[in-house]
Amino acid sequence: MSYYKAMLTRVIFTLHSLFAIYIVTIVTADTRYWTLALAVAPLLIESTITINKRKGKELKWVCPSVFFYLMSVVPSVWIMEAELLDQRKADYITKNMEFEFNPNSSVSFYNQLKQATEDLQAERTQLVLAVEQFLPFVLIVGRWILPAGALSRDKLSQLLLVYIGLAADIIEFLETYKEDPVKFNEQLIYAVLSLWTWSLLQFVFVVTMTREAQDAIDSIEEEEKRVKKQRQLIINDRTCCCYSKNNVHIDPNMNLEAIPGLIIPQRMKDIEIEDNEPKCQCLESEVWGIVVTLCLQDVPFLILRLVLICHFRVYSRTNVFYSFKNALMLSLQVYRLAALHHERNEILKTEREERLKLLESY
């Protein structure tokens, strides 16, 4: 079953990449852009390796198929947006020369000219938006179909809900194109495209999820090793209550007085105990997930929207609303990091105290 799921997902990625290239040829009216299909080759190579070598099993922390899929479809989006920008400028100049103002209309001259220019762009813009808006959903559907490994259905549904939230924010970010200062500004267009591309990289990493979902991804072999190590540690705590100079294991049931050179600790808590829990807070997958989301989406999106408000004076309701939304999300994520750090310290402190109480009871 994993074999067929892995193959179906990559077929969907390939078809959407070819569809994006087809839209490029329509928007630009240039069939030479079919050469972009060569970017699908790395995805096909990765598919062959995954299906034949790994039998359809995915890697734990990254998803190479998503990365190669983005490599094949993102260049098409950049080319289409650059072409639309050039067409907008040309159409604006043409309409500005040929446009006839209707003085009897209640619509201002600027808005009449703006509407005439948008009519020329409507069909081509819709085609480009179809590619851009379908891309996150193709990623979500692909992750849904991909082999889940040890991930249960409940945990997979939680992960997909997280992805849907991320995709919604990314699609909302594309609404920045509708702002008047952005439409004809080449630097802002490329800045939006750069941050949009940057935000898509978070789908490559399998860390943007809850702690429970990440724990479920751990393989059965690693779980068995962890349990075995914990059991061995407990056995050592209960049996190794005394030591010999000759590094000979001492059984508590033996006659300790008959052993020469025996050293018996005065207090059990003086024995150094190995702590099998990670000391570093940053090693937890949930922390990595929050950091990835902050660096790849929340912080860049907020910075660009603040630049539009402060420098370009874009005070539209949508831009102000999404700016407050990004600021609120950033605050909540930082609060979550602080809460995880405090929770981690409390857990380590409690476990240490329980371990010392256990040793003192022997």
N, C-alpha and C positions, 0 to 999 in steps of 0.2 A: 504493500500500500504506500509506503514512503517513497518508493521508486516512482510511482505514477503521480503522486502529489508534487514531488519535486519537478518532474517533467512538465506537468500542467502549469505550474507557476511560471516557469521560464518561458513557456510558449506564450502566456499572457503578456509577460514583459516584452518579448520580442515583437509581438503583434502591435502593441501600443507604440513601441519605438518606430516601427515601420509606418504606422498611421501618422505619427508626428512628422516624419520625413515627407510623407505624401502631402500633408497640409503645408509644409514649407514650400514644396513645388507649386502649390496653388497660390499661396500668398505672394511669392516672389516671381511666379510665372517663369521659373527657370528649372528645367529638368536636370541640370547638372548637379543639383543638390541631392540627387539619389546616391551620390558617392558617400553621403553620410551613413549609408547602410553599412559601411565598413566598420563603424563604431559598434555594431552589433556582434562583431566577431569575438571580442573578449567574453561577452556573455555566453556565446555558444561554446567557447572553449571551457569556461567555468562549468557550464551545464554538463559537458561531457565528463569532466573530472569528478564532479559531484555524483553523477548517476553511476558511473562505472567504478570509481575508486571507493567512494564513501557510501555507495548504495543508497543515495538519496538523503543521507543524514546531514543536517546543517551544523555549522560551527556554533560554539557556545556563546561567544561574546560579540561576534560580528556576522554579518550576512553578506558575503561577497556578491551574490546574485543581485542584490539591491544596489550595491555600488556600481556594478557594471551596467545595470539598467539605467541608472542615473547618468552614467557616462554617455550612453547612447541617445538619451532623450533630451537632456538639458541643452546641449548645443543647438538643437533644433529650435527650442524656445528662444534662445538668445538671438538667433538669426531672424526669426519671425518678428520679435519685438523691435529689433534694429530696423527691419524693413518697414514696419508700421510707423515707426518714428519718422523715417524719411518720407513716407507717403503722407503723413499728417502735415509735415512742413510744406511739402509741395502742394497739397490740396488747399492748405490755408492761404498760400500765396496766390494760387489760381482763383479761388473763390473771392479773395479780397479784391482782385482785379475785375472779376466779372460780376460780382454780387450787386444786386439792385435793392436798395433799402426801401421797405414799404412804410411810408410815413403814417398810414392809416392804422397800422397794427399797434396793439398795446405793448408788444414786445420790443425791447430796446434794440438798437443797432448791433451791439455786441452779441446779444443772445441770438439774434437772427443769423448773424454770420457764423456763430458757434454751432447752431443747429444745422445749417447747410453743410458745414464741414463734417459734422458727425454722421450725417446721412451717407456720405461717401465711404466712411470707415466702418459702418455698421456690420456689413457681411463679413469682411475680413477679420474684424476684431472678434466676432463671435467664434470663428474657426480657431483662432489662437486661444481664446478663453477655454474652448472645449478641451484643448490639449493640456493647458495649465491646470484646470480644475479637475480633470480626470486623473492626473498624475498621482496626487496623494491617495485617491481612492483605489487606484490600481495597486499602490504599495500596501494598503490595508488589506485588500482582498488577497493579494499575494501572500502576505504574512498569515492570513487565515488558512490558506490552502497548504502552505508549507508544513512539512512534518513537525509536529509539536514536541517530539521526544518525550521527556518526563513531564512536560507541562500538561496539567489536567485541563478539562474543558472549562471549568470555572476560572482557573488562572488565565487561560488563553483569552477568555472573554474580557477579563479585567485589562489585559494587555492591549486588546483591540480597542477598548473604550478609551484608553490613554492615547492611542494612536489617532482615534477619531477627533479627540480634543485638539491634538497637535495639528492635524490636517485642517481643521476648521480655522485655527488661528493663521495658518499659512495662506489659506484661500482669502481670508479677510485682509491679509497684508497686500494682496494683489489689487485691492480696491484703491490703493494709493495712486494707481495709474489714472483714475478718474479726476484727480485734483488738477485744476487748471495750471498751477505752476509746474507740475510734473510732466504734463503731456508733451510739451515742446522743449523740455530741458534734458539734454543728452546725458549730463552728469547724473541727474537724479534718476533717470530711467535705468542707467547701468548700476547705480547704487542699489536700487530696489531689486534688480535682477541678481546682483551679487549676494545680497542678504537672503533673498529667496532661495538661491542655490545653496548657500551656507546652511540654511535651516533644514533643508532636505537631508543633509548628511546625518542627522540624528536618527533617521530610520535605518541607517547602516549598523548602528550599535544597538545591541540587545541589552540596554541598561536603563532605558527610560520606562521604568515600571515600578510597581510596588515591591516591597521587600519580600512579601509572600510569593509573588509571582516569580521573582528571581530565584528564590530558594527552591522552587519546584523544578527549575530547569536543571539543577545539579544532577549529574549522572548517578546511576545506581552504584557504580564502582566507587566513586568518590565518597558516597554516603557510607558504604560499608567500611571503607578505610577510616573514616572519621569515627564511626561507632567502635571499631576495633581499638583505635587509639585511646578513646575515652575509657573503655573497659580495662585496658592495660594500666592506665593511669590510676584508676580506682584500686586495682589489685596491688599496685606498688605502694599506694598510700596505706593500705591495710597491713601489708606484710613486711615492708622494709622499715621496721621500727628500730633496727640496730644494724651496725656495720662492723666489718672486720678489716684490719689493716692489710690483710692479704687479698682484699677485694673478693672474698668468698661470700656467696649469698647465704644469709642467715634466716633460717626458718624459726618463727616465734615459738614453735612447739618443741624445739630442740632444748637440750640442757645448756643454757647460756654460760653457766659458771665453768663448764668443762672446756670452753673455747678460749685458747690463749690469745692475748692481744685484742680482746674484744672491747669496743668502745660503745657505750650506751648513752644516747643523748639524754640530757636532763629534762628538756621540754620538747614536746612534739612539734610545736609551731616553729622551732628553730630550723626544721628541715625545709629546704627550699623546694617549693612545689612548682612544677612546670604549668604554666597557664596556656591552655590550648586555644584560648580565645584571642583574636587579633587585638593588639594594643592600639593600632592606628584606626582612627575613626574613618579616614578616607578610604579604607579598604572595603567598606560595605557598599554593595551594589546600589542601594537606594540613594546613597550620597552621590555616587557617580552619576546616577540618573538625573538627579537634581542639577548637578554641576553642568552636565551636558546640555540640559534644557536651557539653563541660564545662559551659557556661552553661545549656543547655536541659535537661540530664538528670542528669549525674553529680553535680554539686554540689548542686542542689536536692533530689534524692532522698536524698542522704546527710544533708543538714541536717535534713530532716523525720524521718528514721528515728532520728537522734541525739536529736532533741527527744522522740520517743516513748519512747526508752530512758531518757534523763536526767530528763525532767520528768514524764512519765506512767507511768514504770516499767513499760514493756512489754518483758518479758524473754522473749518467746516465741522458740522456736528459729528460726522463719522470719525474724522481724524482725532478730534478731542476725546470722543468716547473711547476709542481704541487706545489712545495714549493713557487715559486713566486705567483702562483695563490692564495694559501691560505693566503699569506701575504697581497696581494691586497684586498682580501675579508675581512680580519680582519680590514684593514685600512678603508675600505668603511663602515663597520658596526659601527666602533667607530665614524666615521664622521657623520653617520646617527643619532647616539645617541646624539651627540653634537647639531646637527641641530634640533632634536625634543625638546631638552631642551630649546634652544633659542626660538623656535617657541611657545612653551608652555608659556614661560615667557611673550612674546609679546601679546599673546591672553589674558592672565589673566590681564595684564596691560590695554589693550584696553577695556575689558569688565568692569573693575573697573571704568575707566574714564567715560564710557558711563552711568553706573549706577548712578554715582555722578551727572552727567549733568542732568539726568532724574529727580533726586530728587530736584535739585536746580530750576528746571523749575516749580515746584508746589508752 
